[in-house]
Amino acid sequence: MSIPSDSSLSSLSSLSSASTYGEKMKPISPEGDRKRFVAKPKDLEIDKLFRALVRLEGSDLHLKVGVPPYVRVAGTLRPLNRGPIDDDEMVRLIFPMFNERTRRIFDEDGGTDFAYSLEVDGKVWRFRVNVLTQMDHPGMVARRVNNWIPDFETLNLPPSLSKLCSFYQGMVLLAGVTGSGKTTTIASMLDWVNHRYYKHILTLEDPIEFTFTEDKSLINQREIGQDVKDFITGMKHAVREDPDVMLVGEMRDCETFETAIQAAETGHLVFGTIHASTAPSTLGRILDLFPQAMHTAIRSALAFNMKAIIAQKLLPSIREGVPRVPTVEIMMFNPTVRKLVLDGMDEKLPDAIRLCAEEGMQDFTMSLKHLVEVELIDRATAFEVAPNPEALKMALKGISVSDSGMLS
């Protein structure tokens, strides 16, 4: 712990004196509190477009200067029956949604993300909004988030995921690229806990997408930028807020990951997401967050606190009523996987996943084989995304490779 310098102590002393004996501190305005926490927001001009998106059962709303608003319905973009949007209307539509933080990010970065909610026909809908700049014009893309959380069966997720929701402590990571369905899967897992255990679930999200209806669990959801400054601050607060289960929306840096691991070590079940393409490659992605000198310590922390890494991709489905379906890779940290992680033998992790299938693990080849066999995807799609097309071809013929000597 660093000791404050004399000048720092002096500054603290004078600050204390000023607040105690000097000028009175400015009182907090009750009207400001009421406006922040109680007052109902006024309808915005853009609300009519969000309502149209909901009533058309569209998934996305696109706004671009020079063309009419577009909505994506059943996977296809369609223009609304109205004139094009000009710059003046775009500003009127978009900018009233900004708060101080999102406006600052937009000005500095040329784009920003946030969540927006609206009541439509008696139901509250949430939208994940991205405001962008293109060719010096503002624009927007918003995704409608379902106001109900689907279960494992509805999402066609492996039933073995329920085992990962039953732990009392440890970490479970969801890996995948943007748009791979990580948020939906984690929401389904947390809701599984909600319907079965009397626990306190605390989430840190940027932004909040799914909102939970409490059943057996008490659930608090905090949005980065709105409810708390950032993930690191939120994690520091979280350990004092008596959570049993925590969600860290995204592991973006070493500080956030380190704090999450510490929470897992001290008796919490921590869920998180990370950008990686496969379960085994996620280890390298995590280690890249830290300097080389820390890699041995991080491997040890992962080996003894990680419960599982799940990687997934979303694929177009051929089954009626199922637009997309996830292909899922599951790597559980059993003794075999823990030893490989500790020894730095990451190249053998894919073999361990395949050889431990009876414990609920599976690789993408096994997942794709299952999806083809139950007629959720076609063979062409499976081979297009297969990491090893030859292995998938053999699997579909009923030929499997299972030689325990591969791990020796």
C-alpha positions in Angstrom: 0.0 0.0 0.0 1.5 3.4 -0.9 1.8 6.1 1.8 0.4 9.6 0.9 2.9 12.3 0.5 3.0 15.3 2.8 1.5 17.4 0.1 -1.3 14.9 -0.3 -1.9 14.9 3.4 -1.9 18.6 3.4 -4.5 18.7 0.6 -6.7 16.3 2.5 -6.4 18.3 5.7 -7.3 21.5 4.0 -10.2 19.9 2.2 -11.5 18.5 5.5 -11.1 21.9 7.2 -12.9 23.7 4.3 -15.8 21.3 4.4 -16.0 21.4 8.3 -15.4 25.1 9.0 -15.4 26.9 5.7 -18.1 27.3 3.0 -21.1 25.0 3.3 -21.2 22.2 0.7 -23.9 22.6 -1.9 -26.9 20.6 -0.9 -28.2 17.8 -3.1 -31.4 18.7 -4.9 -34.4 16.5 -4.1 -35.8 17.6 -7.4 -32.7 16.3 -9.2 -33.1 12.9 -7.4 -36.8 12.8 -8.4 -36.0 13.5 -12.0 -33.3 10.8 -12.0 -35.1 8.0 -10.2 -38.8 8.7 -10.2 -39.9 10.9 -13.2 -41.2 9.1 -16.2 -39.3 10.0 -19.4 -41.2 11.8 -22.0 -42.0 10.2 -25.3 -39.4 10.8 -28.0 -39.9 11.2 -31.7 -38.0 8.0 -32.4 -40.5 6.0 -30.3 -42.9 5.7 -33.3 -40.2 3.9 -35.3 -39.4 1.5 -32.4 -43.1 0.8 -32.1 -43.3 0.0 -35.8 -40.4 -2.4 -35.4 -42.1 -4.3 -32.6 -45.5 -4.5 -34.3 -43.8 -5.8 -37.5 -42.0 -8.4 -35.4 -38.7 -7.1 -36.8 -35.3 -7.8 -35.3 -33.4 -4.6 -36.3 -34.1 -1.0 -37.2 -31.7 0.8 -39.5 -31.6 4.6 -39.9 -29.5 6.2 -42.6 -29.6 9.8 -44.0 -31.0 9.8 -47.6 -33.1 6.7 -47.4 -36.3 5.7 -45.5 -36.0 3.7 -42.2 -35.4 0.0 -42.8 -36.5 -2.9 -40.6 -35.2 -6.5 -40.8 -38.1 -8.9 -40.7 -37.5 -12.7 -40.9 -33.9 -12.0 -41.9 -34.7 -9.6 -44.8 -34.3 -5.8 -44.8 -37.4 -3.9 -45.9 -38.0 -0.1 -46.1 -40.9 1.5 -44.3 -43.5 3.2 -46.4 -42.4 6.8 -45.9 -39.9 9.3 -47.3 -36.1 9.4 -46.7 -34.5 10.8 -43.5 -32.6 14.0 -43.8 -29.8 15.2 -41.4 -32.2 17.5 -39.5 -34.7 14.7 -38.8 -31.8 12.2 -37.9 -30.6 14.6 -35.3 -34.1 15.0 -33.9 -34.5 11.2 -33.8 -31.2 10.2 -32.3 -29.7 12.9 -30.1 -32.6 13.1 -27.5 -31.7 9.4 -26.5 -28.2 10.5 -25.4 -27.2 11.1 -21.8 -24.0 12.9 -20.9 -21.8 9.8 -21.1 -23.1 8.5 -24.4 -22.9 11.9 -26.0 -19.3 12.3 -24.9 -18.4 8.8 -26.2 -20.1 9.6 -29.5 -18.3 12.9 -29.9 -14.9 11.3 -29.1 -15.2 8.0 -30.9 -17.7 8.7 -33.7 -20.1 6.1 -32.3 -21.6 4.7 -29.1 -23.7 1.8 -27.7 -26.5 1.9 -25.2 -29.8 0.3 -24.3 -33.2 2.0 -24.7 -36.5 0.8 -23.4 -40.1 1.6 -24.4 -43.6 0.4 -23.6 -45.5 -0.9 -26.6 -49.0 -2.1 -26.2 -48.6 -2.7 -22.5 -45.3 -4.5 -22.7 -41.8 -3.0 -22.1 -39.4 -3.7 -24.9 -35.6 -3.1 -24.8 -33.4 -2.2 -27.7 -29.6 -2.5 -28.1 -28.7 0.8 -29.9 -25.6 1.7 -31.8 -25.3 5.2 -33.1 -22.6 5.7 -35.7 -21.2 8.3 -38.1 -20.7 7.5 -41.8 -19.5 9.9 -44.5 -20.1 12.7 -42.0 -23.7 11.8 -41.4 -25.2 10.4 -38.2 -27.0 7.0 -38.4 -28.3 4.3 -36.1 -28.9 0.6 -35.9 -31.0 -0.8 -33.1 -31.7 -4.5 -32.3 -34.9 -5.5 -30.5 -34.3 -7.7 -27.5 -36.9 -10.3 -26.7 -38.8 -9.4 -23.5 -38.7 -13.0 -22.4 -35.8 -15.3 -21.7 -35.8 -18.6 -23.6 -34.8 -21.8 -21.9 -32.2 -24.3 -22.9 -34.6 -26.4 -24.9 -36.0 -23.5 -26.8 -32.5 -22.3 -27.7 -31.5 -25.9 -28.7 -28.6 -25.7 -26.2 -26.9 -28.9 -24.7 -28.6 -30.0 -21.5 -25.2 -30.4 -19.9 -25.2 -26.6 -19.4 -27.5 -27.1 -16.4 -24.6 -28.8 -14.6 -22.5 -25.6 -14.9 -25.3 -23.5 -13.3 -25.3 -25.7 -10.2 -21.9 -24.8 -8.9 -21.6 -22.7 -5.7 -18.3 -21.0 -6.8 -16.0 -20.7 -9.7 -16.0 -19.2 -13.1 -17.9 -20.0 -16.3 -16.9 -18.2 -19.5 -18.9 -17.8 -22.8 -16.6 -17.3 -25.8 -17.6 -16.2 -29.3 -17.5 -13.4 -31.8 -19.9 -10.5 -31.8 -23.4 -11.7 -32.7 -22.8 -15.3 -31.7 -25.6 -15.4 -29.1 -23.4 -15.3 -26.0 -25.7 -12.8 -24.2 -28.8 -15.0 -24.8 -27.1 -18.2 -23.6 -25.9 -16.5 -20.4 -29.3 -15.0 -19.8 -30.8 -18.5 -20.2 -28.3 -19.9 -17.7 -28.9 -17.2 -15.1 -32.7 -17.6 -15.5 -32.2 -21.4 -14.9 -30.6 -20.5 -11.6 -33.4 -17.9 -10.9 -36.1 -20.6 -11.2 -34.4 -23.1 -9.0 -32.3 -21.5 -6.2 -32.8 -18.8 -3.6 -29.8 -16.7 -4.5 -28.7 -13.1 -5.1 -27.8 -12.7 -8.7 -25.9 -9.5 -9.6 -25.1 -8.5 -13.2 -22.8 -5.9 -14.6 -23.7 -5.2 -18.3 -22.8 -2.8 -21.1 -25.6 -2.3 -21.9 -28.3 -4.4 -20.2 -30.3 -6.3 -22.8 -32.4 -9.0 -21.1 -34.3 -8.0 -18.0 -35.2 -10.8 -15.6 -38.4 -11.5 -13.8 -37.5 -12.6 -10.3 -38.7 -16.1 -9.3 -36.8 -17.7 -6.5 -33.7 -15.4 -6.8 -33.2 -11.8 -6.0 -31.7 -10.1 -9.0 -30.0 -6.7 -9.4 -28.8 -5.6 -12.8 -26.3 -2.7 -13.1 -25.6 -0.9 -16.4 -22.1 0.4 -17.1 -22.2 4.2 -17.5 -25.7 4.5 -16.1 -25.5 2.8 -12.7 -21.8 2.4 -12.3 -18.7 4.0 -13.9 -17.0 0.9 -15.3 -16.6 -2.8 -14.9 -13.7 -2.5 -12.5 -15.6 -0.2 -10.2 -18.6 -2.4 -10.4 -16.6 -5.5 -9.5 -15.1 -3.7 -6.5 -18.6 -2.8 -5.3 -20.0 -6.2 -6.1 -18.0 -8.1 -3.5 -19.6 -5.9 -0.8 -23.1 -6.5 -2.2 -23.5 -10.1 -1.0 -23.9 -11.8 -4.4 -24.1 -15.5 -4.8 -23.9 -15.4 -8.6 -22.3 -12.6 -10.7 -22.3 -11.8 -14.4 -19.5 -9.7 -15.8 -20.7 -8.7 -19.2 -17.4 -8.8 -20.9 -13.8 -9.6 -19.9 -12.0 -6.7 -21.7 -8.9 -6.1 -19.7 -6.6 -7.7 -17.1 -8.0 -5.7 -14.2 -11.6 -6.9 -14.8 -10.5 -10.5 -15.3 -8.3 -10.4 -12.2 -11.1 -9.1 -10.1 -13.5 -11.7 -11.4 -11.1 -14.5 -10.7 -10.7 -13.2 -7.1 -14.5 -13.2 -6.8 -14.6 -16.8 -7.9 -11.8 -17.7 -5.4 -13.8 -16.2 -2.5 -17.0 -18.2 -3.0 -18.9 -16.7 -5.8 -20.1 -18.2 -9.1 -19.0 -15.8 -11.8 -20.2 -15.8 -15.4 -18.5 -13.8 -18.1 -18.1 -13.4 -21.8 -14.9 -13.0 -23.9 -14.1 -12.7 -27.6 -12.5 -16.0 -28.8 -13.4 -18.5 -31.5 -13.0 -21.8 -29.6 -12.9 -23.0 -26.0 -9.2 -24.1 -26.0 -8.1 -20.9 -27.8 -9.8 -18.8 -25.0 -6.9 -19.7 -22.7 -4.5 -17.9 -25.0 -6.9 -14.9 -25.3 -7.0 -14.6 -21.5 -3.2 -14.9 -21.2 -2.8 -12.2 -23.8 -4.4 -9.8 -21.3 -1.5 -10.2 -18.9 2.3 -9.7 -19.1 4.4 -12.8 -19.7 5.7 -12.8 -16.1 2.2 -13.4 -14.8 1.2 -16.3 -17.1 2.2 -19.1 -14.7 0.1 -17.5 -11.9 -2.8 -17.0 -14.2 -2.7 -20.6 -15.4 -2.8 -21.8 -11.8 -5.8 -19.5 -11.0 -7.6 -20.7 -14.1 -6.9 -24.4 -13.4 -8.3 -24.2 -9.9 -11.2 -21.7 -10.4 -12.5 -22.1 -13.9 -15.4 -24.6 -14.1 -16.0 -24.5 -17.9 -15.4 -22.5 -21.1 -18.2 -22.6 -23.6 -17.7 -21.4 -27.2 -20.6 -21.0 -29.7 -21.5 -19.8 -33.1 -25.0 -19.1 -34.5 -26.0 -20.9 -37.7 -29.0 -20.6 -40.0 -31.6 -23.3 -39.3 -33.6 -25.4 -41.7 -36.3 -26.2 -39.1 -39.5 -24.2 -39.4 -39.9 -21.7 -36.6 -36.2 -21.8 -35.7 -34.4 -19.0 -37.5 -30.9 -19.6 -36.0 -29.4 -22.3 -33.9 -26.1 -22.4 -31.9 -23.3 -24.9 -32.4 -21.6 -25.2 -29.0 -18.2 -26.3 -27.8 -18.0 -27.2 -24.1 -14.7 -27.6 -22.2 -15.2 -28.5 -18.5 -12.2 -28.2 -16.2 -12.0 -31.8 -15.0 -8.6 -33.2 -13.7 -7.4 -33.9 -17.2 -8.0 -30.4 -18.5 -6.7 -28.8 -15.3 -3.4 -30.7 -15.7 -3.0 -29.7 -19.3 -3.6 -26.1 -18.4 -1.1 -26.2 -15.6 1.5 -27.8 -17.8 0.9 -25.4 -20.6 -0.1 -28.2 -23.0 -3.0 -26.2 -24.6 -2.5 -28.0 -28.0 -3.9 -31.2 -26.4 -7.1 -29.6 -25.0 -9.1 -30.4 -28.2 -8.3 -34.1 -27.7 -9.3 -33.9 -24.0 -12.7 -32.4 -24.9 -13.4 -35.3 -27.3 -12.2 -38.0 -25.0 -14.2 -36.7 -22.1 -17.6 -36.6 -24.0 -19.2 -38.8 -21.4 -18.8 -36.0 -18.8 -20.8 -33.6 -21.0 -18.0 -32.1 -23.0 -18.2 -31.6 -26.8 -16.3 -30.0 -29.6 -17.7 -28.2 -32.6 -17.5 -31.4 -34.7 -19.7 -33.3 -32.3 -22.1 -30.4 -32.0 -22.4 -30.0 -35.8 -22.9 -33.8 -36.2 -25.8 -33.6 -33.8 -27.4 -30.6 -35.4 -27.3 -32.3 -38.8 -28.7 -35.5 -37.4 -31.7 -33.8 -35.7 -32.3 -31.8 -38.9 -31.7 -28.4 -37.4 -29.0 -27.4 -40.0 -28.1 -28.8 -43.4 -24.9 -30.6 -44.3 -23.7 -27.7 -46.4 -23.8 -25.3 -43.5 -22.1 -27.8 -41.2 -19.2 -28.3 -43.6 -18.9 -24.5 -44.2 -18.2 -23.7 -40.5 -16.6 -27.0 -39.5 -13.1 -26.4 -38.0 -12.1 -29.9 -39.4 -14.3 -30.9 -42.3 -12.6 -34.3 -42.7 -13.3 -35.1 -39.0 -17.0 -34.0 -39.5 -17.2 -36.3 -42.6 -16.0 -39.2 -40.6 -18.3 -38.4 -37.6 -21.4 -38.3 -39.9 -20.4 -41.8 -41.1 -20.2 -43.0 -37.6 -16.4 -43.1 -37.4 -14.9 -41.5 -34.2 -11.3 -41.1 -33.2 -10.8 -42.0 -29.5 -7.3 -42.9 -28.6 -6.4 -42.1 -25.0 -2.7 -42.2 -26.0 -3.1 -38.9 -27.7 -2.9 -37.2 -24.3 0.2 -39.1 -23.1 
